């Protein structure tokens, strides 16, 4: 529920680009537009730019220019790096030249009074006419999830289980978007998949918000510290194309509106293209 009332499910689907999204490999070779075009042609309805790749918000405009229909989403804009004026500038340019295709993904700064800072940022977007249903918030805990429901289209969580999605969907209702960002390793075996994912988790599981949420999900501190198989299997997808497609479907069946695949490794773009037809079968 928002200030303007519940949103029909079709509005949610329209703004997020359908059930399957993917994170674009921005890289350093200047060919990110070409890769975005290939992913959109392969059938992904939403192309996400990871926060760590956002050296400039002009990347949003470049991917919009390179594609015709795909939603371009930021996952997420770090608010301690970019101010509201820059977000507003890019949003207005996107609306002028590619209306309806930019989904503004935002995340609160990792510092004190984060909620107050995020609220003030959203106030600035409100005043500039950036609609609530064109933005989505990184959220895990109940307070930020409530904020995402009230002041945005919904939430984009990372490192969550299908059970967490099921519980969160029941709490938020059907009219709030849930886009799960899912780390993926396309490999021949479960063991090699877990090995490919562990380096990323070594960093992320030290972030307090992710750690606390996984403790609430029932994992132990020992499991998190050891990057146990149960932890990795619960919050990622790995294995062959069939195994990953089944994992994505678990999240969709649990109540996710979209799963944003985020393949790891040097072959991330190739893996995204290989997975596309299997996901859409």
C-alpha positions as CSV (number, residue, x, y, z in Angstrom):
1,X,0.0,0.0,0.0
2,X,1.3,3.4,-0.9
3,X,-0.1,6.9,-0.3
4,X,-2.0,6.5,-3.5
5,X,-3.4,3.1,-2.7
6,X,-2.4,-0.5,-3.8
7,X,-0.9,-0.9,-7.2
8,X,-2.4,-3.4,-9.7
9,X,0.0,-6.4,-10.4
10,X,0.1,-5.4,-14.1
11,X,1.7,-2.1,-13.1
12,X,4.4,-3.9,-11.1
13,X,5.1,-6.1,-14.1
14,X,5.2,-3.2,-16.5
15,X,7.8,-1.3,-14.5
16,X,10.2,-4.2,-13.8
17,X,10.3,-5.8,-17.2
18,X,8.9,-9.2,-16.5
19,X,10.1,-12.3,-14.6
20,X,13.7,-12.5,-15.8
21,X,16.3,-9.9,-15.4
22,X,20.1,-10.0,-15.7
23,X,23.1,-7.9,-14.5
24,X,25.1,-6.4,-17.4
25,X,28.8,-7.0,-17.4
26,X,29.9,-3.4,-17.7
27,X,33.6,-4.2,-18.0
28,X,36.3,-1.8,-19.0
29,X,36.3,-2.3,-22.8
30,X,33.6,0.2,-23.7
31,X,31.4,-2.6,-25.2
32,X,28.7,-2.6,-22.5
33,X,26.1,-1.2,-24.9
34,X,26.8,-4.1,-27.2
35,X,26.4,-6.6,-24.4
36,X,23.2,-5.0,-23.2
37,X,21.8,-5.2,-26.7
38,X,22.6,-8.9,-26.9
39,X,21.0,-9.6,-23.6
40,X,17.9,-7.8,-24.5
41,X,17.7,-9.6,-27.8
42,X,18.1,-12.9,-25.9
43,X,14.9,-12.1,-24.0
44,X,15.8,-10.5,-20.7
45,X,13.2,-7.9,-20.0
46,X,15.3,-6.0,-17.4
47,X,19.0,-5.2,-17.5
48,X,20.5,-4.3,-14.2
49,X,23.7,-2.2,-13.5
50,X,25.4,-3.3,-10.4
51,X,26.2,-0.5,-7.9
52,X,29.9,-1.3,-8.0
53,X,29.9,-0.7,-11.8
54,X,28.2,2.7,-11.5
55,X,31.2,5.0,-12.0
56,X,28.7,7.3,-13.7
57,X,25.0,7.4,-13.9
58,X,25.4,8.2,-17.6
59,X,25.7,4.4,-18.0
60,X,22.0,4.3,-17.6
61,X,21.5,6.6,-20.6
62,X,24.0,4.6,-22.7
63,X,22.2,1.3,-22.1
64,X,18.9,2.9,-22.8
65,X,20.3,4.1,-26.1
66,X,21.7,0.7,-26.9
67,X,18.4,-1.1,-26.4
68,X,14.8,-0.6,-27.6
69,X,12.4,-2.0,-25.0
70,X,14.2,-3.5,-22.0
71,X,13.9,-1.8,-18.6
72,X,17.2,-0.5,-17.5
73,X,17.6,-0.6,-13.7
74,X,20.2,0.4,-11.2
75,X,21.0,-2.2,-8.6
76,X,21.7,-0.1,-6.7
77,X,22.6,3.6,-6.8
78,X,24.7,4.2,-3.6
79,X,23.4,7.4,-2.1
80,X,26.7,8.2,-0.4
81,X,28.3,8.4,-3.9
82,X,25.5,10.1,-6.0
83,X,23.3,12.9,-4.8
84,X,19.6,13.5,-5.6
85,X,20.4,16.2,-8.2
86,X,22.4,13.7,-10.3
87,X,19.7,11.0,-10.1
88,X,17.0,13.6,-11.0
89,X,19.1,14.8,-14.0
90,X,19.5,11.3,-15.4
91,X,15.9,10.4,-14.7
92,X,14.6,13.4,-16.6
93,X,16.9,12.7,-19.6
94,X,15.7,9.1,-19.6
95,X,12.1,10.1,-19.6
96,X,12.7,12.6,-22.4
97,X,14.3,10.1,-24.7
98,X,13.3,6.7,-23.5
99,X,10.1,7.2,-21.5
100,X,9.0,4.5,-19.0
101,X,12.2,2.4,-19.2
102,X,14.4,3.6,-16.3
103,X,13.8,1.9,-12.9
104,X,15.7,3.9,-10.3
105,X,17.2,1.4,-7.8
106,X,18.4,3.1,-4.6
107,X,20.3,2.0,-1.5
108,X,20.8,3.7,1.8
109,X,24.3,4.8,2.7
110,X,26.3,2.5,5.0
111,X,26.6,5.1,7.8
112,X,24.7,6.4,10.8
113,X,21.2,7.7,10.4
114,X,20.9,5.8,7.1
115,X,17.1,5.7,7.2
116,X,16.9,9.4,7.8
117,X,19.3,10.1,4.9
118,X,17.3,7.7,2.6
119,X,14.1,9.4,3.6
120,X,15.5,12.9,2.8
121,X,16.7,11.6,-0.6
122,X,13.3,10.2,-1.4
123,X,11.8,13.6,-0.4
124,X,14.0,15.3,-3.0
125,X,12.9,12.8,-5.7
126,X,9.2,13.5,-4.7
127,X,9.7,17.2,-5.2
128,X,11.3,16.7,-8.6
129,X,8.4,14.5,-9.8
130,X,10.2,11.1,-9.8
131,X,7.2,8.8,-9.2
132,X,7.3,6.3,-6.4
133,X,6.4,3.5,-8.8
134,X,9.6,4.2,-10.9
135,X,12.0,3.5,-8.0
136,X,12.9,0.4,-6.1
137,X,14.9,0.2,-2.8
138,X,17.5,-2.3,-1.6
139,X,15.8,-3.7,1.5
140,X,16.0,-6.7,3.8
141,X,14.8,-5.8,7.3
142,X,11.2,-5.0,8.2
143,X,11.8,-1.2,8.5
144,X,13.3,-0.8,5.1
145,X,10.8,-3.2,3.5
146,X,8.0,-1.1,4.9
147,X,9.7,2.0,3.4
148,X,10.1,0.2,0.1
149,X,6.4,-0.6,0.1
150,X,5.3,2.9,1.1
151,X,7.6,5.1,-1.0
152,X,8.7,2.9,-3.9
153,X,7.5,0.2,-6.2
154,X,9.0,-2.4,-3.9
155,X,12.3,-4.0,-2.9
156,X,15.3,-5.5,-4.5
157,X,16.9,-7.9,-1.9
158,X,20.2,-9.7,-2.3
159,X,21.3,-12.9,-0.5
160,X,17.9,-14.2,0.5
161,X,16.3,-17.6,0.6
162,X,13.1,-18.7,-1.2
163,X,11.5,-19.0,2.2
164,X,12.4,-15.4,3.0
165,X,10.7,-14.4,-0.2
166,X,7.6,-16.4,0.7
167,X,7.4,-14.8,4.2
168,X,8.0,-11.3,2.9
169,X,5.5,-11.7,0.1
170,X,2.9,-12.7,2.7
171,X,3.7,-9.7,4.8
172,X,3.8,-7.1,2.0
173,X,0.9,-8.3,-0.1
174,X,0.7,-8.8,-3.8
175,X,1.0,-5.2,-5.0
176,X,4.6,-4.6,-3.8
177,X,7.4,-5.6,-6.2
178,X,10.0,-8.1,-5.1
179,X,13.0,-8.4,-7.3
180,X,15.5,-11.0,-6.1
181,X,19.1,-10.3,-7.0
182,X,20.6,-13.9,-7.4
183,X,24.3,-14.7,-7.6
184,X,24.8,-17.4,-10.2
185,X,27.6,-19.8,-11.2
186,X,27.0,-21.8,-14.4
187,X,29.2,-24.9,-13.8
188,X,29.3,-28.6,-14.3
189,X,29.0,-29.6,-10.7
190,X,27.6,-28.2,-7.4
191,X,31.1,-28.3,-5.9
192,X,32.6,-26.2,-8.6
193,X,29.7,-23.8,-8.4
194,X,30.1,-23.3,-4.7
195,X,33.8,-22.7,-5.2
196,X,33.1,-20.1,-7.8
197,X,30.7,-18.3,-5.5
198,X,32.7,-18.3,-2.3
199,X,35.0,-15.4,-3.1
200,X,32.0,-13.1,-3.6
201,X,30.4,-14.3,-0.4
202,X,33.6,-13.9,1.6
203,X,33.1,-10.1,1.2
204,X,29.3,-9.8,1.3
205,X,28.8,-12.0,4.4
206,X,30.9,-9.5,6.3
207,X,28.3,-6.8,5.6
208,X,26.2,-6.6,8.8
209,X,22.9,-6.2,7.1
210,X,23.3,-9.4,5.1
211,X,24.6,-11.3,8.0
212,X,21.9,-10.2,10.4
213,X,19.2,-11.1,7.9
214,X,20.6,-14.6,7.3
215,X,20.8,-15.1,11.0
216,X,17.1,-14.3,11.1
217,X,16.6,-16.8,8.4
218,X,17.9,-19.6,10.6
219,X,21.5,-19.9,9.6
220,X,24.1,-20.1,12.4
221,X,27.1,-17.8,12.8
222,X,29.3,-20.8,12.3
223,X,27.6,-21.6,9.0
224,X,28.1,-18.0,7.8
225,X,31.7,-17.8,9.0
226,X,32.5,-21.1,7.2
227,X,30.5,-20.3,4.1
228,X,28.9,-23.6,4.5
229,X,27.3,-25.5,1.6
230,X,23.9,-24.9,3.2
231,X,24.4,-21.2,3.2
232,X,25.6,-21.1,-0.4
233,X,22.9,-23.4,-1.6
234,X,20.3,-21.3,0.1
235,X,21.1,-17.9,-1.3
236,X,22.6,-18.6,-4.8
237,X,22.1,-20.7,-7.9
238,X,24.7,-22.9,-9.3
239,X,25.2,-26.0,-11.5
240,X,24.1,-26.6,-15.1
241,X,21.4,-24.6,-16.9
242,X,18.6,-26.9,-15.8
243,X,19.6,-26.6,-12.1
244,X,19.8,-22.8,-12.3
245,X,16.5,-22.6,-14.1
246,X,14.8,-24.7,-11.4
247,X,16.4,-22.5,-8.7
248,X,15.1,-19.3,-10.4
249,X,11.6,-20.9,-10.6
250,X,11.7,-21.6,-6.8
251,X,12.0,-17.9,-6.2
252,X,9.3,-17.0,-8.6
253,X,7.0,-19.6,-7.1
254,X,7.8,-18.2,-3.6
255,X,6.5,-14.8,-4.7
256,X,9.3,-12.9,-6.4
257,X,8.1,-10.8,-9.3
258,X,11.5,-11.0,-11.0
259,X,14.8,-12.7,-10.5
260,X,17.8,-10.7,-11.5
261,X,20.6,-13.2,-12.4
262,X,24.1,-12.0,-11.5
263,X,26.6,-14.5,-13.0
264,X,30.1,-14.6,-11.5
265,X,33.4,-15.0,-13.2
266,X,35.1,-14.0,-16.5
267,X,32.4,-15.7,-18.6
268,X,29.5,-13.9,-16.9
269,X,28.1,-12.4,-20.2
270,X,28.4,-15.7,-22.1
271,X,26.7,-17.5,-19.2
272,X,23.8,-15.0,-19.2
273,X,23.3,-15.7,-22.9
274,X,23.4,-19.4,-22.5
275,X,20.8,-19.3,-19.7
276,X,18.3,-17.0,-21.5
277,X,16.6,-19.7,-23.7
278,X,16.4,-22.2,-20.8
279,X,14.7,-19.6,-18.5
280,X,12.2,-18.8,-21.2
281,X,11.4,-22.4,-22.2
